[in-house]
Amino acid sequence: MTADALEITPAKVVQIVFLAREGDLAEAELHEFIAGLNDDEKAHVTAIGWVGREAFEPEDFAEAVATAYAEATTPTEDYLMGMPHLAENLEAGLETLGIDVAGEEEDFL
C-alpha cells in the first residue's frame, strides 16, 4: 500500500492526530476539520483508524474502506471523535499501511 492509494493525504491524517491529541482545546477545530473532508477522505480515514486498532488487516484495507462507506450512518466526525485512542489508532494505521508517520509529522511541524 502506498500513500498514492489513499483518498486522503497522510498530512491530513496527521493533522487529525495532532488535533485529537490536543483534547478539549482543539475539539471544535477537530470536529470542523473532519466535517470538512469529502466522503472519500472520510471513508479512508475511518478505515485507517480501523486498521490501526486491528479491526482489519492491512491487506483488507479496501474492505475496510467499503465497510466505512456502507456503515456511515452517523456523521464521521462524531464517530471518529468518539473512538477511544483516535490519535494512536490513526498513527498505527498509517504505519501498518507502510506510510512514514514521522516524516509526515516533521512536515506538519
Helices and strands as residue ranges (DSSP letters): G 3-5, H 10-22, G 23-26, H 27-35, H 39-52, G 58-60, H 61-70, H 76-81, H 86-96, H 101-108
